[in-house]
Amino acid sequence: MATAFTPGCKIRITAKGLELLKQESLKFVEEELENITIPDLSGKEGRFQYTINNVRITELNLTSSDLRFQPDFGLVFEVHNSSISLNFMRRIFYWFFTDAGSINASAEGVNIHTAVRLSKDSLGRLKISNISCDAAVGKMRAEFSGTLRRVYDLLATFITTGMRFLLNQQICPVLNNAGLVLLNSLLDTVPVRTKVDKYVGIDYSLLSDPVVTSENLDMDFRGMFFELQNENDTLVNYAVEPVIREYDRMVYLSLSEYFFDSGMLSYFKAGVLNIRISHDKMPKDLEMLLRTSYFGTIMLLNPSFAEAPMSLELEVTTAPRCVIKPSGMSVSVTAVVSILLLPPGQEPVQLSSMTMECKMSAKVSMKGKKLALHMDLRRFKIFSNQSALESLALIPLQTPLKTLLQLAVMPIINDRTKKGVQIPLPEGMDFTEEVVENHMGFITIGANLHFSKGLREVIERNRAEPKSLTN
């Protein structure tokens, strides 16, 4: 389905990833089938009257199962030639005789075919929108116990035919409920529009229905950060659309420059990119250099200010920009650096203002479901907007200010970015063994998947907890 919005984030689940999901899915289906409730059965055959109740499934043997992609639809889960063991209580009336006991039965040749349609709902969340199910039990066998066992064997065909019919009727409703209710509650744990911190949020709404082929499932997400104070602001996406061509790993995540630019723009609008470095955080040699450089200015202002504390203010003037190339990822920042004098009991006095341009290298990493960023300062330049002569006078400050940024400012930035942002995966599913590759305009992260929690655990927890408004 076409969309007018270019995705900033893409995810591909491959056949290898589906193989891991198959193991968890089979375990989940077994747990659901074990809880099938079969109604009581009663009837009459000649002079025999019978009642069957307390039917329990004692063992499942789903020997052959398969989970695969269904092109242009979703997923197909199949079980072939499997068996189900049951136990139930009987009560038999024949003339004046009454007898009760247990019956062990087995359903053989069990075949189940379930097709799950995946689509985008009105909120942009991935949902199971429809399920088709066919189930058939090839034959049933029953073993009676008790003193009249040989007599009861005559009833076996009649009773097992009824039980086979009831079992056939119960399998698909249980699996339909498991998909539309339980598995959709698992998909509810995927973040769609959620807070990152107290300043910004992120929009992972699906832009279209998933694209399903025989080899993979691809999903296009908006992948846009937004300022919490202005949630309706939208950054137009002019970036290159991320592309995923690989199939070797279980999952691939691709992020364009737009993803990172929208994040930096949101923090810029929130005003959290401005930093003040107080005199107690400033290296003593830099403070001495500043005080010496501006000694004449201070004396002209007021000789009593000579020993007043000094501070630096960094105000980012435009939103930082991200550039991704095969050689690496970089972030460019332009800011105004103000040198302030802080006389006790008086307003701060600005001694100088200069423009700072710097370029930082950026390295993306994954931990579980958290995407983190680490940056290092590579290039740094300061100059005056007033005159070339004043720019020359700033040359002695170049190296000390770069050192200050590396020692005092970069740790603050990396402390924020290392906290990371969650990618759109369900709870209990994490990335492992990830490999990051840079391309022209986007990055791709290939990884394997790991279940840190079982499907049942996540589903039960999510159903028990109230839904968050931020999801």
N, C-alpha and C positions, 0 to 999 in steps of 0.2 A: 504494500500500500504506500503510495507516495505521500510525502509530507513536505510542507513549505519551510520547515525548520531543519537546518542542518544539525545532525547530532554532534554533541561534544564528547559523548562517551558511547562506546560500543562494547558488547560482551558476546563472545561466542562459546557455546558449549559443544564440544566435539563428541564423537562416538566413544572415545576413551573416557570422557567424563560421564557419559551415559552409562557406561559399564559399571562405574562406581555407584551411580544412582540406582542401578538395577539391584545391587546387593541390599541397599537400604530399603528399596521399594518392596522386594520380596519378603523381607522381614516384616515390614509394615502390613502387607497383604495377609501374611500368615496370622499376625496378631488380630486382624480384623475378622478373618474367617473363623478363628477360634472362638470368637464371641457371638457367632450366629445364634439367634434364638429361633428354635423350631417349635411351632405350636403342637399341642397334644393331638394325638390321632386316635380315633375310635371308630369301630365298625362292627359288622356282623357278617359271618361267612357260614352258611348252613346253621348248625346248632352251636357254633362258636361265636362268642361275643368277646371283644378285646378292647383294651384301652392302653395306649402308649403315651408315656409322659417322661418328664425329666431327661430330655434328650441333650446329651453333651458330646462335643467333639473332643476326642481324647488324643488324636494324633493327626498331623498333616504331613504329607509326603509330596511336596511340590517338586518333583524330580526334574522337570524340564520347564524352564521359564525363559522369557525373552522380553527385553525392553528396547524399543527401537524408535527412530524418528519416522513419522508419517509425513511425507512432503505436503506442504500447503495445509497442514491440519494441526499436528501436534505430536503426541506420543502414542504408541501402542504398547500395551502390556499383555502378554499371553502366557498361559500355563497349559501344558500339553501332557496328556496321559499320566495324570497324577492320581493320588488316592487320599481319601479322608476316612479315618476310623472314628466310629461313634459308639456310644453306649447309652441305652435308655431302659427305662423300667416298663415292664408289661404287667397287665392284669387280665387273666383269661377266665371266662365263664363257659362251662360245658355241662349241660344238664344241671346236676346238683353239685358239680365239682367247681371249685374256685382255686386258682393258683396264681402266684405272683413271683416275679424274679427279674433278672436283668438280661438284656440282649446285647451282644456285641455285634456290630455291623460294620461293613466297610463299603465305601463308595469308590468304585474303580473307573478308570477311563475318564477322569475329570478334566474337562477342557474349558478354559476361560479366555475370552477375547474382549479386551477393554480398550477403547480408543478415547483419548483425552484431547479435547480441543483447547489450545492455549490462545488467549487474545488479550487485548488491552481494554481495561474498563474505563469508565468515564473520568476517573481520577488519574489515569495513566499508570495504573498498577497492573502487573501481570496476573491474570486470573485463569482458572479452569472454567470455561464458559459452558461446556457441554461434555457429556460422557455418553458413549454408546457401549453397551455391554451385552455379550452373549455367553451363557454358561450352560454346559450340558454334562450330565453324569451318565457314563456309559452303562454301568450295571451296579447292582448292590447285592451283597451277600450278608446273611444273618446267621448267627450261632445262638441257639437257645440253651439255657441251663435250667435245671430243675428235674423233677421226677418224670414229668410228661414230655421230656425233650423231643423224643421221637414223634410223638403225636403233634407237637407244635411245629415240627419241620414242615408239616402239610400247609401251615399258614404262612410259611416264609415268603413264598412268591407274592402273595397278596399284600402282606405287610411291607415288604421291601419296595414293592411298586409304589405304595403310598408315600413311604419315606423318601424315595428317589424324587418323586414329584415335589414334595415339600422342600427338599434340599435345593432342587433346581430353582424353585421360586424365591429362595432366600439369598443366594449368592450375589446376584446383581444388585438388589437394593442395598446390601451392605457395602459393596464396592462403590456404588454411586454416591452414597453418603460419605464414604471415606474420601472421595475425590472432591466433591462439591463443597463439603463442609470442613473436613479435617485438613486436607491438603491446601485448600484455600486459606485456612487460618495460618498455615506455614508460610504461604506467600505474603500474608499480611505483615510478616516480620521484615520484608525487604523495604528499605527506606525509599520513600517516594519524594516527599517534600518535608525535610526535617532540619532541625537545628544542628549546626556544627559546634557553636559555642554561643556566648551571649551577644556576639556581634553579627554573625552571618549564619545563613542556612544554605542548603543545597537542594536543587530540584533534579531528581532522577526520574521524572515521569517518562514513561514510554511514549515515543512519538508515533508509533504505529504497531500493528500486530507483529508478533515475532515472525521472522522468515525461516521456514523449516524446509530443509532439504533432506535427502537420505543420509547425509554425512554430518550435519550440524544444525544447530539452532542459533540464529543471530538476533540480537535485540539492540535497537537504537534508542538511547536515552538522551534527554535534553542536556544533562551534564552542565548545569549552570548554577553558580553561586549567586546569592542575593543578600542584600543588607536587610536585617530583620526590621529595621525602622522604615524601610521602603520596600515591602515584599513584592509589590507589583512592578517594580522597575525591571526592565528586560534589556539585556545587552544583545545587540544584533550580532549574529554570528557570521563573520566574513572569513573565518579560518578554513583551512583545508579540512575536508571530511576525513576522519580516521578510517583506515582500511585494515581489515584482517584477512590475511591470505594463508595463514598457517593452520595446520591440523594436528601436529605432532603431540601436543599436550592436551590435558583435559579441558582447560578453559583459557580463554584469551580476553584480556581487557585492553582496550585502545582508547587513548585520551588525546584530544587535539589541543592546540595552543589556546583555543577558546576556553576550555575547561579551566586552565590555570589563570588566564587573563581575567575571567569573570570573578575568580576568587580574589585576585589582587585588587581589582576595581571595587569589590564589595568592602574589603578591609580599608581601602583608601577612602571611600565614602563614609565609612563608620568612624574615620578619624583616628584609627589605632596605629597608623604607620608613623606618627610623629613621636619623637623621642627626645627627652631632656636628660642630659648628662650633668649631674651636679658636681660640685667641686670635689666632694669626697670620693666620687667614682672616677675622677679624672687623674691620669698618671701625673705625678709631680713634675716630671721633666716637661710635659706638654703644658701644664699650667704655668711653669716658669717661662717657657718660650712665649706663650700668649701674653703674659704680663710684661715681658721685655719688649715684644713687638708693638704693644699698644700702650707702652709707658707714657709716651708723649701725649697721646689722646686722653689718658686718665688724668695726667697732671693738668691739662687744659680744662677738663671737666671740674675736678675738685681734688686737690692734693690729698685730702683726707680719705679718698677712695683707694689709695694705693694698696692697702692691705685687704680690701673688700674681696670676698669670695667671687669666683668666676664660674660660669656654666656655659654649656653648649646646647643649642636647640637644633634639632634636625626636623625640618618640615617637608615632607614629600609633596611636591607641587603638582604632579600628574600621576595617574595610576601607573605602576610598574608594568612593563611589557615582557612577555615570554617569547622566546624564539627557540624552536626545536629543529635541529639539523641532525643528520646521521652522525656528525662528530660529537654531538652533545646538546645539552639544554642550557640556556642562559637566561638571566633576568636582568633587565636594564632599569635603573632607578635614577630619577633626577630629583634633587632636593635643595632646599635653601638651608645653609648652615649659618646660624646666628651666634655670635660671641657676645655673651652678656656679662655685665658686672652687677653684683648683688650687694649694694650698700645696705647695712643693717637698718631696718626700720624704714626703708625707702623703696620706691618702685625700681625694678630692674632697669639698667641702662644698657642699651645696645651699643657695643663698640664697633662692630663690623658685621656685614652680611655678605655671604658669597654663595655662588652656585656650585653644587657638587654633582658630578655625574659618575656613576659607578656601574660596573657590570659584574654580576655574580654567576658562577657556574652552579647549576642545580642538579641534584641527583635524587631520583625517585626510588623509593623502596616500599616493600609490602611487609606487613606483619599481621597474619591472620586475615582480617577484612579491612585493615586500616592502611590507607595510602599516605605515606609520609614523604617529606621533602627536606633535604639537607642542602644548605647553600654555603659557598665559599667565595670570599671577595677576591676578584681577579684583577680588575682594572679600577683605577680611582683617579679623578681629576677635579681640581677646584679652580675656579676663576671668578673674577669680579665682573659684574654687569655694568660697573661704572666706567672703568677705563682699562686699557691694556697695561698702563703703568701700575695700577693697583694690583692687577693680576700677577705681575712680576714680583711685587712685594709679598705675594702669598706663597711663592715657591718654597720658602723655608718651612711652611706649615704643612706641605704636601705629605711628607713621610710620617710625621707625628700624628696627623689626623687619620691617615690610613691605618696606622697601628692602633689608634684608639677605636676605630670601627671594628677592626679584627678582634680586639680584646674585650670591648664593652658592648658593641651593638650587635654583631653577628650572633653571639650566644643568646641574646634576647630573641632575635628573629628565629633562630633554629629551635629554641625552646618551644615556640608556638607551633612551628611547622612539623616538629617531630611527633606532636600529639596526633596528627593525622586526621583523615576523614574517612568514614566508612564507605565502601563501595557497595553497589546494589546486589548483595547476595543474601539469601535467607540466613536466619540465625542458626548457629551450629555448623555452618559450612565455611571453611577457611582455605586460603591460598597456601600452598607449600611449594618449595623448590622453584621459586619464581625466577624468571630471566627477563630483564628489561632491555628492549631494543629501541633505539632512536631512529626515526625516519624524518623525512622532510615535512615538518608541520605537525607531527603527532608521535606519540610513543606507544609501543605495544608491550604488554606484560603477559608472557606465557607462563602458566603454572599448572600444577596438579592440585587436586582437591582433597580435602581431608574433613571427615565428619568429627568435630569435637563433641557433638551431642547427637544422639539418635533422633530420628524423625518423631518418634512417639514422645520423647522427653520435651522437645521443642513445642510440639502441638499442644500437649497437656498444659505446659507452662503458659503458653500464649492464650489459651482459652480461659485460664484461671485468672489472668491479670487483666485489668481494664485497659482498653485501647488508648494509646497516646495520641493526643491531638497533633503532635508534630510528625506523625508518620503518614 
